[in-house]
């Protein structure tokens, strides 16, 4: 584990309402502070609001309604899962960045968001699956998953007191393979305070130390503390590694309901703000 200035800078940013923290040695390339009036939609210049995606046997319908997706007026955005009491059907929200970025050779690329989850207790979150993640833009151009590459920065499943980080790549036909598909290369860190604000960061480090692509790595950090890493030499395949760290990526924020991993909601599952994901800022840096 390694501590950085991230935690102190993050806490200072919340106190000063600065949406994207300043980090020494890092240049801010892109960010969204989610400014706007209560109930408004996030800036559609920055975000594509998704309505036509349901994967992994999820059961929710993503909508553009401000009951599922809204700015708070306090420089945050909320993604809120809701159950229709009449039909039992679930709706939720998913947004994807229009901004596409490619980690630069010889540089450190950082993707970070400040996120908290709702205050409902774990026993009332069965089937809820909030996530902050990156997907290879090649999926928009005909490349299948997981060949396109995927980097999951934060996932929480069923309100369990842990957060997951995962890397997906290669082909599902190659059971196991360089990325241990279909499970992926994954790890978890403690998250007892689901409703607490935390800075979730992914670092794509292409500073190779003279070793070429084999010297590169990807790291996961929570509040400035590293809790998971994957090195290029762990993958051992230059082409596969390139899909994850040398190719265009975009950002996704969503709250899925149901699916292969969490299973479906049960009678105890509560909807609404208590099961939401709230985001204070999203930012991309380069060092």
ABEGO torsion letter per residue (X at the ends): XBBBAAAAAAAAAAAAGBABBBBBGBBBABBBAGBEBBGBBBBAAABBBBAABBBGGBABBBBABAAABBBAGAGBBBBBBBBBAAAGBBBBBBBBBABBBBBBBGBBBBBBBBBBBBABBAAAABGBBBBBBBBBAAAAAGBBOAAAEBBBABBBBGGBABBBBBBBBEBAABBGEAAGOAAEBBBBBBBABAABBBBBBBBBBABAGGAEAAABBBBBBBGGBBABBBBAAAAGBAAAAAAAAABBBBBBBBBBBEEAAAEBBBAABBBEAAABBBBABBBBBBX
